[in-house]
Amino acid sequence: MATKTAWGGRFTQELDAGAARFLASVDVDSRLAEEDIAGSLAHAEMLCAIGVLTAQELVQVQRGLGAIREEIRAGSFVWDASKEDVHMNVEAALTAREGDVGARLHTGRSRNDQVATDMRLFARRACAEVGRSLDRLALTLVGRAEAEIDTLIPAYTHMQRAQPNRLSHHLMAYVEMLGRDRGRLDDAAARMNESPLGSGAVCGTTFPLDREMTSRALGFDGPSRNSIDATADRDFLLELLAALAIAAVHMSRLSEELVLWSTQEFGFVEMADAHTTGSSMMPQKKNPDVAEVVRGKSGRVIGDLVTLLVILKGLPLGYNRDLQEDKAPVFDAVDTVRDAAEVLADAVGAMSFKRDRMRAALGAGFTVATEVADYLAAKGVPFRHAHEVAGRLVGRALSEGKELGQLSLEAYREAHLLFEEDIFHALDPEVAIERRDLPGAPARRRVLAAMAGARARIEARGESA
């Protein structure tokens, strides 16, 4: 069985129905309808300005496209897979409404530069939307950090207790990551902000198009500089997907810690009932499903990036139909990261911290061992020697079933004669934290400054509590 094609002038056979179904992309790219209509309106105004369309024809185009856009927004527009894609569906509907002016709209334009324009418009908007969701998550973390400024917790390396820390300092590490994620999206948006419209299929057009006019109308910084590059490359989407994949990884790491911290073994966090589920068999279970699914979906976003990299890696210039497959991974990654950031912000905002469990963990595991070495180093002992002395004291404490603060002064002086009574003051976790009074360190005033700076940066972009 064959299907009628819109490009029948060259062909003597109809397109095979199976091939038509396989080639159709309207089920995916219909999502670009708003961008496609915006591009068509800008193109129509420019065609009128250069004399290709009359003023009356422009009115017809504007009227028809406006009505089609309203139908699409209302969900009443009927998409026709036989017309392949969003572009031909909109053009056919416009022609059906307004006559030949719908067919004349494509003058000086190819679907190649049309879709490249649509995708840049979509990607630019997606950068802003996902950026706002990431900012909301970051601002939620700042708020929790502000409320927990005096909550102490062990810092970890290699999943082993390492040094005394503030919970606020730990949470602010994720705020820094999310800030860079937002920056990568902003950078990507700036680099993609040039207009392919007017590049034609590959080598422009003979019509005297005013590309500066359409570029301004669509909010681009200017027209693209090379028609082949504009229609054949999708590196702007790769950059977007890379930024999204990194953001997904950061959210996965935060989620992993929430999963660990909510276990009975850690007991640092209790997730709210609204963001957990039970077991179909075990009635005692409270599973951190939101965090687990955010963690799981990071692999999906990474896969979206890999998909587009593989699509592009072997393509010659210019446009190839393989590029039709760029949309699904981009749409999926945008939706996934935006939704993950939103639900994770809700979960972080609603969870409760178990301060007593955190403080108890801080008092075990020799987290102040570095203070012993630093104490001697401050008295002139070479740090490597001081490190060895501290290690021997840890070994002694282990053998006696004690923490370092429970050893006697005699035990310290047996290890090194420079120890005095003030060593026990240095072993206080709060003292140890406050001595780390450097930019980027966990001393109270440094963390307060970091939180204030982060809040100011985020709120300057439009997010507020």
N, C-alpha and C positions, 0 to 999 in steps of 0.2 A: 504494500500500500504506500502511496506517495502523498506528500504534503506540499501545498502551494508555498512557494518562497517569495519573499518581498523583492528578491533580486533576480527576477525571471528573464530579463532582457538578454542575458548572455547564454542562458541555459535552455536546452531542449527537453530536459527531463525534470520532473518535479523531485523535490528532496524526499528521500525515503523517510517514512514516518518514524522509524526507529532512530534514524540519524537525527531527525528533527528533535525528538525527545531528548536525545543524548546531548545535543548542542544547546538546547534551550537553557537560559540562565535566569529567566525572569522570576523564578521562585526564590532566588537569592538576591538578585540586584534590584528587585522592586523596592528594596529598602532605600535605594538612592533616588527615589522619586522626587523628594523635595529639592535635592541638589540638582537633579536633571532639569527640573522645571526652572529653577533659578538660573541655570546656565543658558537655557533656551530663551528666557526673557531678556537676559543681557545680550545674547546674540541677536535677537530680533530688534532690539533698540538700536544696536550698532548697524544692522542691515538697513534699517530705515534712515539712519544718519548718513549712510553712504549712497542712498538712492536705490537699493535693491528692493526694498519694500516701501510701499506708500504709507502715509500716515494712517489711512483707513485700514490697511492690511495689518499694521502694527496693533491698532486697536482690536482687530479681530483675534490676532495671536494672543494678546494680553487677556482678552475676555475668555477665550477658549482655554488657555492654560490655567487661568484662575479658577474656572469651573472644574477643570480636571483635578486640580490640586485639592479643592474642597471635597470632591468625591473620594479621593484617595484618603484624605484625613478622616472622612466619615466612615470609611471602610466599605463604601458602596461601589467603588470602581471595580470593573471586571477585568482581571488580567488574563491575557490570551497567550498561552505558551507557544502557539504557532508563530507568534510574532517575535519570538526568541528572547527579547530582553526589555528592560525598562524603557530604553530609548525609542524602540519601534512601537511599543505599546502606547506611549504618550503621543508620539507623532501620528499614529493611526487614529487615535481618539480625537486629536486636534483636527485632522483632515476630515474626519466624519462630521465634526461639529461645524467647522468653518470653511470647508472646501479646499481648493487648491493652495490657499495660502499656507496650509499645514505642510504641504509637500515642498513649498518654496522655502520654508524655514531652514531646511538643511543646506541651503546654498553656502558654499565656502566652508563646510563643516563635514567632518567624518565622525563615525562612532568612535574612532581611535582617539581623537583629541577630546571628544565629548566625554567618554568614560574616564579618561585621565583627569579631566577637570572635575568631574563628579567625585572621584575618589579623593582628590586633594581637598575639596570642600568638606567631604565627610571626615577625612582624617584630621583636618584642622579643627573641626568642631569636637571630634572625639578627644583630641588632646586636652581641650579645655574642660570637657565634661569629666573625664577620668581624673584629671588634675584636681578638680574640685572634690571628688570623692576621696582621693588620697589626702588632700588637705584636711578633710573632715576627720579622717582616721588619725592623722597626726595631731590635730587639735584635741581630739578625745584623749590621746595619750598624754599630751601636755597637761590637760586638766587632771588626769589621774596622778601624774607626777607631782603637780602642785599640791595635791591633797596628801601625798605620801612623802613630803620632803624629809621628815624625821624618821621614816621607816628604814631600818637597816636590814641588809640581806647579804649573803655571801656572793661575791663575784666568782665566776667559774672559768676555768680553762680546762680543756680536755674532759669536760663534764665532771671535774673534780673541784672541790671547794678551794678557792685560791686566796682571796684577800677580802677584807671588809669593804662594803660598798653601800651606797644608798639605793633603795629601790627606784627613786626618781632618776638617778643617773643611768640605771639600767634601762628604764623606759625611754629616756631621752635618746638613747642610742638608736632606737627604731625611728624616732622623730627625725634624726639626721638622715637616715636612709631614705625615708619617705620624702624628705626635702629634696634630695638628689634625684629621686624618681620624678618628682614634679618638674625639676629643672631639665631633666632629659626630655620630657614631653614638651616643655616650652621651647627647648632648642630644636626639637624635631618640627614643631609647628612653624617656627621661624624659617627653617630651611626649605620646607615644602611650600611656602607661600608665594609661589609664582604660577602664572596662568598658562596652561597648555592650549587654551582655546585659540583657534586660528592656526594651529600647527597642521591641521588637515590629517590626512591618512598617514603621511610620512614626510612630505616635502612642501607643506604649506598649500597655497591656493593662488590662482590667478586673480581672484577678486581682491580689490583694495581694502581689505578688512582693517578696521581700526582696533588693533589688539590692545592698545593702551586703554581705550574706552571700555572694552569688556573686562579688562583686568581690574580697572578701578571699580566698575559696577559690582564685581564679585568680591571686592575687598582684598585682592592680591596686591603684593608689592610691585608687581610688574609682570610683563609677559616673559615666558621662557625664552632662552637664548638660542635653542637648537631644536628644530621641529622633530628630528629623529629621537633625540634624547627624551623630549617631552612626552612622546607617545609610546616609547618602547621600554622605558625603565620604570621600576617600582621601588627604587631604593628609599624613597620617602616613606613607603609602607614598611620596608624592612626596619628602618630606624624607629618607627612607631612600635612595631612588634618587639624589637629589642628592648625598648624602654618598658613596654608592658611586661615582657618576660622577666626583666630584672625586678620590677615592682612586685610581680607575683611571687618571685623567690623570696623577697624581703617579707612579704606577708606570710609566706609559708614558714619562714623561720620564727616569726612571732607566734604563729599558730602552733608550731611544734613545742615552743616553750609553754604555751598555755595548756597543751595536752599533758606535758610532763608535770607542770606545776599543779595541775588539778588531780594528779594521782594521789592515792593515800601515802605512797612512799615519799613524795615531796610535801603535799598538803599546803602549798603556798597560796593557792587560789581556789575559790569556789565559783564556778560558772553559774550564771542565773538559770533558773528553770526554763526561762523563755528561749535559751540558746543551747539547751541540752535535750537529750532524749533518753528513754529507758530501754530496757531489754525485753524482747518478746518472751524470754524464758526466765531471766534472773531479776527478781523484783527489786533487788537492792541497787541496781546499776543506775548511774547517772553519767551518761556518756557525753563528752565535749564535741558533739557532732559538727557544730559550726566550724570550730577550729580544724577539725579533721578534714572536712570537705574543702575548706580554703587551702589547706596543705595539699590535698589531692589535686585540686584544679590547677595548681601551679604547673604540673606536668603537661596539662592540656595546652596552656599558653605557650610553654616552651615548644611544644609540638607545632603550634601554629606558626611560630617563627621559622622552625626548620622546614615546614611545608613550603613557605614562600621562598626561602633560600634555594630549595631544590628546584622549584618551578623556574626560577630565574637563571640558575647557574649555567644552563646550556643553550640559552636563547640567542640566536643571531639578531642583529638589528634589521628592520625596525619592529613594528608590532607583530606579535604572534598570538594566535587564539588561546595558547596556553595561559595567557594573562587573564583570561576569563576566570581562572581559578584563584585569583588573588583575593577575591571578596570574602569568601566563606571564612578563611582563617583570620582575616582582619576583623570582621564583624564578631566572630566568636571571642577573640582575645579582648576586644574592647568591652564587650558585654561581661565577660568573665571577671576581668580585673575591676571594672567599675562596681559590679554587684558584690564581689568579694570584699572590697574596701568598705562598702556601705554596711554589710552585715557584720563585718569584723569590728567596725566602729561601734555598732550597737552592742555587740558582745563585750567589748572592752569596757564600755561605759557602764554596763550593768553588773559586771563581775565584782566579787569582793576579795580583798587580800587578807590572808591569815598572818597578821603581824607577829603573833607569838611563835608560830612555826618558823617564820623567817629568822627571827632573833635567836631561837634555839639552834637553828642550823648554823648561824654565825658563830655560836659559842663552841662548836665542835669542829674537828677537822683541821686544827692548827692554822686557821686563816691569818693569824698574826705572826707567823713564822718569819715573814719578810721583815717585820718590825725589829725582831731580834738581830738580824743581820745588819739592818740599817743603823741600829743603835751603836753597834761596834764600829761600823764604817764611819759614823759621825765622830767617833773618838780617835780616828786615825788608823784603824785596822784595815788593811786592804780588803776590799769587798769579797774577793774569792775566799780569803781566810775566814772572814766573818760568816760567809755563807756556810762554810764547813762546820763552824762552831754551832750555828743555828741548827744545822742538820743533825748534829750529835745530840743536841738538846731535845729535838723532836723524837729521836730514837729512844732517849731515856724516858721521856714522857709516855711514849707508847708502851715501853716495857713496864712502867709503873701504873698504867691505866689512868693517866692524868692528861689534862690539857696544859699548855705551856704556862698559863697563869697560875696553875696549881703547884708548880715546882717551887721549891724553897730558894731563897737567895743563895744559900750555901751551894745548892746544885748549880746555879748560874755561875757562881764564882769558881767552882771547880772546873767549869768549862772555860772560863776566861776571867782573869782578875779585874778587868775593866768594868764588869757589871756592878752596878750600885742599886740601891733600893728603888730608884726611879724607873728601872726597867719595867716594873709592874704597871706604872702609869702609861708607859708606851704601849703596853699590851692591851689597853682598853680599846675596843673596836671603834668607838666614837672618836677617841684621840687619834687613832691611826688614820681614820678617814679625814679628819680635819687637818692633819699634817700634810695631806695631799692637796695643797692649795695652789694649784697651777691651772692655767687655762685648759679646759677639757677634762679636768679631774673632778673627783666627787666631793670635795669640800663644799660645805653648805652654801657659801656665798657664790661659789662658781656654778653650782647647779641652779641656784635661783636666777643667776644672770643668764644662763643657757636657756632656761624656761621662758624668761621674759623676752629674750631675743627671738626665740622660735615663735612664740605667740604673736609678737609684733610682725614678723615676716609673713606668717600665714594670714593674719587678719588684714594685712595690707593688700593681699591678693583677693580679699572679699569674703573669707571664711571667718566667722565669729561664733562664739559659744552660744 
